[in-house]
Amino acid sequence: MEKTVAKSNTRIRLFSGTANPGLSREIAWYMGLELGKINIKRFADGEIYVQLQESVRGCDVYLVQPTCPPANENLMELLIMIDACRRASAKTITAVIPYFGYARADRKTQGRESIAAKLVANLITEAGANRVLACDLHSGQSMGYFDIPVDHVYCQPVILDYLASKKVSSNDLVVVSPDVGGVARARSFAKKLSDAPLAIVDKRRHGHNVAEVMNLIGDVKGKVAVMVDDMIDTAGTIAKGAALLHQAGAREVYACCTHAVFSPPAIERLSSGLFQEVIITNTLPVAEKNYFPQLTVLSVANLMGETIWRVHDDCSVSSIFQ
């Protein structure tokens, strides 16, 4: 997508939190807007202060703030930003959350556990948000945790366009889900790649952030394997899956994901030679120390900017992803 021409922008305001200002600036550039003036600071005791430095009375306000690590600080900052807009008489408040923290806590896997994704949804709603715009949620049912409209931005087109530019033949390509839970995502991805064949890494997890690869379902011998997931955290799942693919005769292995959380030791695992390329997006900021030769970072700014315009102009959002 190319830069859009600024439309009727007298009643739209775009503000950035401190979590990912680079992405916010790119979104503003695409939309032909200036980022709103806002003062966000931390007090000595860690409390967060937010002051809007321009009027938002009667405006449609969009707040860009992923709740990425440190998740609790960034979530609290978002809540206070929403509250500030509500108290300043904004007409509508949309929380633009490129990465939705706590999304993995979407159900109980053991007794007496919290469903934190629902709690966070309640907090955002109670703070005063009228709508949420989120990218590639960990599970689709998370949209139902909100009592306000949720626009789900699928970042698949950004990655697919990049893969198309590499001109990998569909005859040589197989899409791989790194676990059984991601099969629907991988199947959708494969369908957009001329119905490429699908393979599945079957694993069993022993504790949080620990994954054990068990078996490979599908044929990858002599193929270019493209592993597709919504996020990479410690990279345990995807690295063990890549090793299994190489053992099964895959010619090359690519990793594609939307959210690069990159908790240690993710970088060591991803840069160990298992992957031809690791393709991610900028829904989370990537620290300079986390760059390595095989890493490619794609921007979702144009996609998000177009989505915001369509929401603002009451146009279809789903048609972007068809």
N, C-alpha and C positions, 0 to 999 in steps of 0.2 A: 504494500500500500504506500502511495506517495502522500506527502504532506497535504492535509486538507485545507480548504479555504475557510477562514473563520466565518461561522454562521452567526445567527442572532445570539450574541454573547452578552447582552446587557443584563441578563438575569441568571447567568451561570458563573459559578466561582469554583476554581480548582485549587485545593490546598494540599501540601505535602507534609507528612510527618517526617521524623528523622530516620526512619528505618531504611528507606531506599530512595533518597532524593534524586539520584541519577535517573532512575526510571520515571519518576514524576516529571522531571524536566523534559524527558523525551516525549512523554504523553502530551504535555503542554505544547511542545513544539509542533507535534502532529496536529493538534486541535487548533493551532493558531491563537492560543491564549497565553497570558502571563500567569505564572503561579501567584496565588494570593499571598499577601503579606501576613505572616504569622510569627509570633514569638513563642518558642518552646524552649524551656530550660529546666535543668535539674537543680533543686536546692541541695544544700550541703548534706541533708539527711536522706537524700535520694528521692524525695517527693518531686512530682512533675508539675510544672506550671505552664499553662497555655493561655495566650491572649491573641485573639484575632485583631489585626491592625488595620482592618478596613471593614466597612459595613457589609453585612450579608442579609440585611432585612429584606424579606420577600424574595430571596434568591434561591436557586437550586444549587446546593453545595455538594461537591464531590471531594471526599477526603481520601487521599492515597496513602495507605499505611499497611504493609504486610506485617503480620504478627509473627515474624521470624525471630530466631535467637538474637538477643535475649527475649524470649517469647512473652514473659510476664510484663517486662517493662514496655515493650512495644504495644501489647494489648492495652495496658493501662493508659498509655499515651493516646491511643485511638479513642478510648472511652471518654477521656477528658476533652479531646478535640470535638467529639460529637456533642458532649454536654455544652461546650462553649458555643457551638453553632446554634444549638437549640435555644439557649438563653439569649442569643443575639437575634432571635426571631427569623432564622432562616426558614424559607417556605418548605423545602424538602432537604433531607440530608441523606446522601448515599455514601456508605462506607465501601470504598474500593480496596479490596483486600487481595492483592496478587497471590500471596501465600497465606493460607488460613491455618494458623497454629492450633494445636490440639485436635486437628481433624482426624488423627488416627485413633483418638479416644472416642469412637463413635458407637461403641456397643460394649456390653459386658462380656468378657472372655472368662472371667472367674467370678465367684461370689464376692459380694460386698465391695465391688469396684464402682468408681464414679464414671458417669458418661460425660466427660468434660466438654466434649464438642457441643452438647446441648446446653450446658451451663454457659459457655462462652456466647452461644447464639442468644441466650436470654439476656446476658449482660449488654450485648450490643443493641438489642432491641429496647431494653429498659433505659439505656443511656439516651435514646432519642432518635436512632437511625430509622429512616423510612424505607430504606432499600439497601441491599447488599449486592455488590458485584465481586465475584470471586473467580479465580482461575483454577481449573483442574482440581476440584475437590477430591480428597482421598477416596471418598465414597459418595455416590449420588444421593443417598438418603440423608446426608447432612443438610441438604437444602430444606428438607422437611422439618428440621429442628428450629428453623426461624418462623416466627409468626408474621413476618413481613416478606415482600417479594424478594427473590434471589435470582439474579441473572448469572448463569454459569458460563464463563468464558472458556472455551476449549482451545488450548494452545497448539493442538495437533497441526493445524494448517501451517504454522510457522516452521515446524520441524519437517513436515512433508515437503514444503517448498524447497527447503535446504537440501534434503535428500534427493529431490528431483534434479537439482542443479549438479549433483555428483554423478548423475546418469548411471546409476547402478541398474543393470538389467533385472527385470522381474523374474527372469528364468534362473538367475543366480541368487535370488534373495529369499530369505525366510525370516519371518517376524517371530520373535521369541518373547513369551511372557515369563518373567523371572519367578513367578509363583502362580498357583491356581487362582488366587483371588484377582489377578490382573488379566485373566483370559479375555473378558469382555472388552477391555481397553485395547489389548493387542489385536483382537479380532477386528475391531473397528479400524485400527491402524492398517492392518493387512488389506482390508477391503479397499482402502484408498490407494493402495500400492498395487493396483491391478489384480486384486484378489491373490496376493502372495500367500504361499503356504504358511502354516502356523506350527510352532513348536512350543512346548511347555516344560519349564523346569519345575519338577515336583519337589518340594522341600518340607521339612518339619522344623518348626522354630522351638528352641529350648531357651526361654527367657527373653526379655526385651533386648533388642539390638543384637541378637545372636541368631544366626540362621544356619541350618545344616542342609546341604543339597543332597537329595536322595536319588533322583532319577530324571532322565530326559525322555519326554514323550514327543516323538517326531523325528524326522530325518534332516540332519544339517550337514552331512558329509559333502565336502567340496563347495559348500554354499557360503554366501555372505550373510551372517546372522546379525539381525538388528534387534537388540533387546530394548523393550519399551516398558517404562514404568512412570508413575506420576512423580516420584521423588527418589533422590539418593541421599540417605542419611549417613550411616557409617560405611556404606558400600559393601557390607558383608554379603548380602543376598546377591547382588548383581556380580560381584567379583567371583564368588563361588560358582555362580551360574556360567560365567564366561569361561572359567577353567574347565567346566564340564563340557561346554560347547567345543572347546579346542580338543579335548580328549575324544569327542565324537567326530572329529574331522572337519570342523568348520574352517573355511579358508580365512575369513576375517570376521571379527566381532566388533560391532558398534553398540554403544550404549546411548539411548535417547531418553531424556527425562525432562519434565517441566521444572521441578523444584530442586535446586541443588543446595541441600542443607549442609552437607559436607562436614559432619561431625568427625573428629579424629577416630580412627585412622583412615578416613575415606581417601585422602589424597594419595597416601602410600599405596593403597590398594588399586586405585584407578590408574596410577602412573607406573604400574609395575610391568607393563608390557602386554597385558591381557587384551587391551582394546586398541583397535586401529584408530578410533576416535570416540571421544565422550562428548555428546551434544546436549547442551542444557539451555535454559532460557534465563533471563535476568529478573524473574519474579522475586528472587532474593539477590541482594548484592553479593558479588563474588570478591572476596578479599584478594589483594594482589599476591599474597603469599600462597594462595590456593590455585594459582594458575600453573599449568604444566603443559608440555608441548602438544599433547593429544586433545586438549580441551578446546571446544568451540562454544562460545556464548552467543545465543541468538536473542534479539530484542522482541519483546511482546508489546512494545509501546504503541505501535500503530494499530495493532489489533484491539488493544484496550481503549485507545483514544476513539477509534471508530465505534466501539461498543458504547462508550459514554455518550457520544453524539447521538446515537440511535435511541438510547434510553431517554435522553433529554428531549429529542424531537418526537417521541412516541412512535418510533419506527420498529420494525421487526429486528430482533437480535439474532434469532436462530438462523435466519437466512444467510448470515455471515459464514456459518460453518457447514452449509450444505454443498 
